[in-house]
Amino acid sequence: MIRKANCKINLGLDVLRRREDGYHDIETVMCPVHELYDVIEVERSSEDHFSPRGLAIDCPDDQNLCLRAIRLMQERYGTGSVSVVLDKRIPFGAGLGGGSSDATAVIMALADLFELRLSEEELIDCAATLGSDTAFFVRNTPQMCTGRGNEISPVEVDLRGWWIAILKPACGVSTAEAYAGITPSVPAEPLAVRIQQPVTEWQKSLHNAFEPHICAMHPEIAEAKRKLLDYGAVYAAMSGSGSAVFGIFEEAQIEKVQSEHLTPFIFPL
């Protein structure tokens, strides 16, 4: 069984407050980018086996979220042993949710492979056990994500006709590093209101709360964002906790980015 585990971007990211459990309450709109994905092959096996290939992952194989997803499904539903081959194409440490997407793809593949007939709510609950943005990938459509990012509800975002370019600087940013420098605050206008503005207005109103201190620590991220805006992006931002940044372009402007070979990640939305 082969699954495509696509990445996501964040359209605005507000860190509202620190919670008693040590996490933070956030508001962000996550949007899938279906054209940039990892490929996962899952098969029944006599014993569990995980084999990564493609881009390097800064994580020991035995701690990979794919294996954690296998163990979770075995503990909850008694699924059998499987072999998982991960062809990694989404950059690691980029804020694009690649690891979370991989884990959710494994959960959904196992549910199908072992004919569990799980409801969407059960799949979401399984995915949310493994991380803050894993649940998003069960629906894999634009979602308003609240709580620590695991509470999801559909939101209307129409990006048909737009293009996206993604730049990944050489540096990586850990989630711990991102939150260490954050100052929580509640915006005057909720993200649910601001996201309904035209895309051409987003640069003035949709902000990533991690950007100021992350860009100060990693000037190459700020430079990547500036390049995208200089090349005509109507909206550019860091995705999640970084280090990837993305720009949303009209089709006529994306040709300029392609002609300069600015990024290998250019797709229609």
N, C-alpha and C positions, 0 to 999 in steps of 0.2 A: 504494500500500500504506500503510495507516494503522496505527500502533502506539500503544498507551498505555504511557507510561513512568512507573510509579508511584514514590512515595517510600518511604523506610524510616525506622524508628526504631531506636535502640540500647537494648537492655535490659541495663543494666550495661555499663561500659567500663573495663577495667583496663589501665593502661600499665605493663608489667612491667619493661622494661629498654631501654636504648639499644643499638642494634646497631652493629657496626663499619662498616656501610655508611651510617650516618647516620640510618637509619630507627629506629623503635621496635617492639619486640614488644608486641602487645596481645592481649587477649581480650575479645570482645564478642559478644553475640547480636544479630544484625540480624534485624528482622522487617518484612515488607512491609506497607504501608498502601495497599491497592489503590484506595481511593476518592479519593485525592489524586494526580493524575497530570498529566504533560505529554502533549500529543498531537503525534505526529511523522508526517508524511506523506513517504514516500520514493518517487520515481519515476525511471525511466531518463531520461537527458537527454544532450544533445550535449556538455555541459560541466558540471563540478561547480558547484553553486550552493547556497548556504545562506541561508535567509530566516527570521530570528527575528521573532516577534510576541508579544503578551501582556506579561507582566511583564518589566521591564528586567533585563538580565544584565550584571553588572559584569565584562565580558570582551570584548575585540575580537572581531568575528565571525570573523576569520581564525585565531583561536586557540581557537575553541570546540571542545569535545570531540567534537561531532558531526562536524566536518570532520576532526579527527584520526582518528576511527573510519573515515571514508571512505578516507583515505589509507592507513591500516593495511591495510584489506581489499584495496585496489588493489595494494599492495606484496606482500602475501602470496599473494593468490589471483587477481590480475589482473582484478578486477571492473571494470565500465565506469563511466562518469561518471553521476552521479545528481544530482537536485535534492531537497533536504531542506528542508521547512518545519517549523519548531518553534514550536508554540503553548505558550508558557511559562506554567505555572500554579503550579508548585512554587516557593516563595520561594527566592531565591538567597542564599548565605551563611548558611544556616540549619542545616546539619548533617543535612539530610534526604536527601542523596544525589541530588538532582535531576539535576545534570550527569552524574554517573556512570550513572544510570539512562538518560538520553538516549543516551549513547554506546553502552551495551550494546544498547539498542533498535535503534539504527542498524546495529550489527554483525549482529544477528539478522535484521533486515529485509533487509540485503544478502545474507546467506546464503540466504534464501528467494527473493529476487528473482532472483538469478543461479543458483539451483538447485545450490548447492555441496554440499549434503548433509553438513554438518559434524557431527561428534559433539559431545556435551555437553562433553567434555574439550577439544576444539579451540576451541569457543566460549568456554569459561572462560579458556583460555590467551590468546586474542585480547583478551578484555575486561580481563584482569589486566595486560596491557601498558600500558593507558591510565590506571590508577589503583589505589588500594588497596581500594576497595569496589565497583569495577565488576563483578568476578566474581560477587559475591552476586546480582546482578540476572539472571544467566543462569538460575539455579534459581528465584529469587524466592519462596522459602519460608523459614521460620525456619532460620537457619544459625549455628553457632558459627564465628566468624571469628577466626583466629589469624595468627601471623606479623605482617606489617604490615597485616593485615586482608584479605589476598588468598587465604588458605588457608581453605577453607570445608568444613564437614561438617554434615550435618543434625542438628537438635536438636528434641526434642519440646517445643513450647510451644503450649498450647491456650488461646486467647483468645476462643473462641466465646461469645457472649452478653455480652461486654464492649464498652464504647464508648470512643472516644478523642477527646480535644479537643487541638488543637495551637495554641499561641500563638507568634507570631513578633514579638518586639520590633523596633523600627525599626533597631537596630544590627545590624551583621553581624560575624562572627568568621571570620578566615582560619585555615586549618590551621596556618600558621607561627606565628601569634599563640597558638594553643591550645597547641602543643608547647613554645613558648618558656618557659612558666611551669610546666611539668610536673616533678614529682619522681617518677620511676618507683619502683614498689614491688610486691612479690608478695604478694597477700592470703593470709591463713592458710588460707582455704578456697577452692578453685577455683570459678570462675564456673559451670562445668558442674554443680557440686553445688548452688549457691545458686539457679540458675534453676529447679530442680525443686521449690522451695518453692511454697506457694500464692501466688497473685498478691497477696493481702492481706498477705503477709509481705515483699514485695519492698522496700518503702520502707526497711526496716531493714537490708537486706543487699545490694541491688543499687545500686551507686553509679557515677557517672560521674567518673573521675579528673580530668577537665578542669574540673568545676564550681567547685571552691573558688576558683581564681585567676581564672577567667573571670567568675564572679559578682561577685568583688571589683572587677574592672575595669569591669564593666557591671552596675550595680545593677538595671537594668530587667529583666535576665534573672532575677535572684533574686526580684524582685517578681512576675514572671509565674508562676514556679514556686509561690510562696506563694499566689497567687490560686487556682491549680488545686487545691491542697491544701485551702484554705479552702472551696472550693465542693464538696468531697467526693471528690476523687480518692483512690483507694486507693494509687496509685503515681504519682508525678510526677518527671520527670527532664529534663535537657537531652539533646537528641539529638545524638550525635556531638560535634563541636567547637562546636556552637551556631551561631546564637543561638536557634533554636527550642526550646521546651520543650513537653512533652506530658503529659497526665494520662490515666490509665485509670480509667474510671468504671463503676459499675453503672448500668443503664438508668434506674432511678428517680432517680438523682442528676444524670444528664446533663440532665434537664429544667430544673434550676435554672440550669445554665450557659447553656442556650438562651434561657431567659427573660430573662437579663441581657445577652444579645447579647455575651457575653464574647469569642467567637472565631468567625470564619466557617468554621473547619475542624473540623467535628464529624462523626464517622462511626462506624458499627458496625464492630467488628473480626471 
